[in-house]
Amino acid sequence: MKRRQFFQNSALVTSGALVGCATPGMAAHTPKTPFTVPATYIPIVGSDEMFPIRRIYCIGRNYAAHAREMGSDPTREPPFFFQKPTDAIQYVAAGTVADHSYPTLTKNYHYEAELVAVLGKGGRNISVDKALDLVYGYTLGLDMTRRDLQRGMGDQKKPWEIGKSFDQSAPIGAVHKVAQTGHFTKGDIWLKVNGQVKQKADLNQMIWSVAEQISKLSEAFELFPGDIIYAGTPENVGPVVRGDVIEMHIDGLPNLSVKIV
């Protein structure tokens, strides 16, 4: 237990991904390995516990205006999802501006501001009316995107994971329990770059609600505690360069800020 606390406490002083070792239930059965692969955690507000991240799911084109700006028809397209690896997480503490590295291989690096639902329960084929029972809490995050690589791979009919699933591509805030916030069905979501508003919408403009997203995901995957869902971004995604400061906001949550370096 002391070793686990050491990893968690050490990680808390950084603005990068929080890491730890195996979960308590696995500790007694952990096999001998040639090296350690750390797990990923983010803080839970008002608690000394950490939230362990198992999988990161992201929904694409979940606001009508954003779907249109990306060349899709929101009235006909069913929901689709992609994943990021857990080491894409960059934890950003409230009230700080974390350094966020401009990634390699891109000349068109985009922000996408999103509500994030974190799950404390799992299951398969969850009905919409039961889906929110799985939600442990919420936070806010950025789905950072190497847009030129995403579009280039799409044009070639190839997977565009390289545009979405890279190091630190998922800056994220601390988890707020549902009991503290309630469920997020409406409220402002906005993003500023250097103080200028770039994205602005209401959460009630999502095409697929959080409950519907959970239900649809559970048809394709068995969901588990520790899964998190980036719930889609509004229109007006756009590029940033080194030196730019991104600030994003969702009503009821502390703002999240990063500086591109």
Secondary structure, DSSP 8 states (H G I E B T S, - for coil): -HHHHHHHHHHHTSSS-EEE---HHHHTT----SS---EEEEEBTTSS-EEE---EEEESS-BHHHHHHTT--TTT----EEEE-GGGEEE--TT-EEEE---TT-S-EEE-EEEEEEES--BSS--HHHHGGGEEEEEEEE--EEHHHHHHHHHTT---HHHHSSTT-EEE--BEEHHHH---SS-EEEEEETTEEEEEEEGGGBSS-HHHHHHHHHHHS-B-TT-EEE----S--EEE-TT-EEEEEETTS--EEEEE-
